[in-house]
Amino acid sequence: YTLFNLEMLLKNNENDVELSKNVCQLFIASWQKDKKQWLNAIESNDLKQIQILAHKLKGSIRYFSRDELTETIIEISQHAKAKKSNDVKVSATQLYQQLGTLINEINTWSSSKSL
């Protein structure tokens, strides 16, 4: 996996595969809802809301993703704090692509019979 850190996820859940799968599904459902908030905040240039959303997402992502994704979220937060709207949009586009990859990797793992 390129962005999904299965080892970290299992370690955080004491190697409980079913719990790990449930955590992943909750994250995916949450992201589907939060993505609308992200899009609205970026469209309306609400940089404070973007910082709040980035902080929330970073906490979830660190639970089972590689550092690359966390770094993108930190970048977005820093751009928002510095009021660099265009940079926020560029990094957010990258974030959406990375989250798409992460979710695909989670779904591949979740639907597989083995670890």
Secondary structure, DSSP 8 states (H G I E B T S, - for coil): --SB-HHHHHHHTTT-HHHHHHHHHHHHHHHHHHHHHHHHHHHTT-HHHHHHHHHHHHHHHTTTB-HHHHHHHHHHHHHHHTT-HHHHHHHHHHHHHHHHHHHHHHHHHHHSS--
